[in-house]
Amino acid sequence: MSRTAILVSCKELPEGDGDDAAVVPALASLGFSVSWEPWDSGFDFSAADAVILRATWDYPSRRSEFLSWCESVPSLFNPAAVVRWNTDKSYLVELLDAGVAVVPTSLVPPGSPATSPSSEFVVKPSVGAGSRGAARFAAGADASAHVAALHAEGQTALIQPYQSSVDTEGELALVYLGGTFSHAFAKGAMLGSTTDSSGLYLAEQLAKADPPADAVELAEDVLDAATGLLGILRAELLYARVDLVRGADGKPLLLELELTEPSLGFRQTDPSAALRFASAVRQQLA
């Protein structure tokens, strides 16, 4: 039985950044007719069996419109409720409160003053993608101008101590498909990197990685806590990317949990990962 799967993008990157190239034939091999479509093109997504968010990287400046569109799509993956929760990084505080090892995070909503940490720190918007709007500051530096600029855009600012391990080890991204670990890849430091030609994300240095046991354990804890907060089963997530860094004590910390439209590192892992993704899509429809 033929099914239709639409990979959702944005007008600036109508077929993504190339990372999902292997997904198209993998889905086709499992009986799907596959096409790409920008989320705001006016296309009727309602008839598709699976509508899969992949490169909707223009949403931060139009989040309300994007969420309304998500809620209008019957077979969206990941679901609209997950997207609403995950596209505001204040979820990090919820996970922190749930006992997960998260990079310490404080929220500064519009109208509230910012307090600079005594160590090097990062300020970023609560709604953003691809590290756009993030800035790094020296210990005790005055970040009020950057915070004010975010507030002027209606954003809540996130302040986090900078994790120096990023300069030497970068980040570790663990990818889960259908709630089960699939593969991992390493990401180099992005702050100060150049922007891609689309203007939607910063260029990254990526490489295949084998995650150590403590990183896998934390990633599992993150997914359990997140799905508990969302009231869903892990298997109900088509994909998840858990981004970790090492803290000053050498232990892993959650930097971000990507459940909306992350690159999944298919170019940095074995070819069978794309088939695992396609199989996970079928699982969601079962």
Order of alpha helices (4+ residues) and beta strands (2+ residues): beta-alpha-beta-beta-alpha-beta-alpha-alpha-beta-beta-beta-alpha-beta-alpha-beta-beta-beta-alpha-beta-beta-alpha
